[in-house]
Amino acid sequence: MIDLYNNKYDREILKQNIYAVKLLDILKTQTIDISFAVRYILNESYQLHKDDTMITVKDVLFYQPHISKSSLLFELFTYSSDDDSIDDFETVSNKE
């Protein structure tokens, strides 16, 4: 298991462990880009924990101050594909 509070991880490691950690913990401890925020953090498909379902655009902007509101909103409204996603939870869990 990865240690989000003591280490920084790249996008690929975060994606590989997306179902093993809380999205809120990623948001609070890692530096993510706009694309990751939209495709994973704000995407209901990956929100498995109750805390994760409560994440808002305001939270992303608070914990990721390098992301601008206008850029995040633009990405949210223009994002329409899931081509950078990973397998669904059931597929991932059955591999183990």
N, C-alpha and C positions, 0 to 999 in steps of 0.2 A: 504494500500500500504506500502511496506517496504521502509525503509530509508537507502539506501546503503551508503550514505556519512557519516552517524553518528552512524551506528551500523554494527557489524559483524554478519553474518548469516552462518548457517551450510548448507551443500550440499542439504539437503531435502527442506529447506525453499527456497533456491535459485531455485531449480527445480520446486517447486510449483508456483513460481512467475516468471518463465522464460519468459512468454509472457507479463508481466506487466512492465518489466524494460528493459533498453537497455543492451545488452551484453557488450558493451564497458564500461558501468558504473560498471558492475560486475567485469570486468577485472581490472579496475582502483582502485576499492575500497575494494575488498574482496580477501581473500587468498584462492585460488582454487588449486586443484590437477591436475595432468596431464590428468587424465581421464575426468574430468569435462571440461577442456580446449578443448580436442578433441571432446568429445561427444556433447558439447553445444556451446562453444564460437566459435570454428572454423567450426562448422557444418552449412552449408547453410540453412538447414531446420528450424533453429531457428533464423536466421538473418532477422528480420522483419524491422528494421530501416536501413536507408541508411548508417549511421555511422558504424553499425555492419557488413555490407558487405565489409567494408574496412579493417577489422581486419586481420592482418597477423601473421605469426609465430613470426616475429620480435617483434610485439606488445606484444604478450603473454610473450615472454622472457623478455621484458623490464619491464612490469608491474608485472610480477611474477618471480622475480629473483631467487627464490628457485627452479625453474624448469630448468633443463639443456636442452640445445639444442638437444643433442643426444637422451636423453630420450623422449623428445617431438616428435622428428622426428620418432623415433622407434614406438611410440604409434600411430602416424598418419598413418604410413605405414602398421601397423599390425591390426589396428582397422577395423573390417568388419561387426560387428553386432550393432544393436541399441537396445539391450535387456535392457538397463538401461534408455531408453528414457521415455518421457512422451507422453500423448496424443497430437495429432496435434492441431494447433491453433483453427481450426473450432470446433473440439470436445470440447475443453476447453471453448470456448466462448459460445457454446450452453448450457452448464451446468448452466450458471449464470442466 
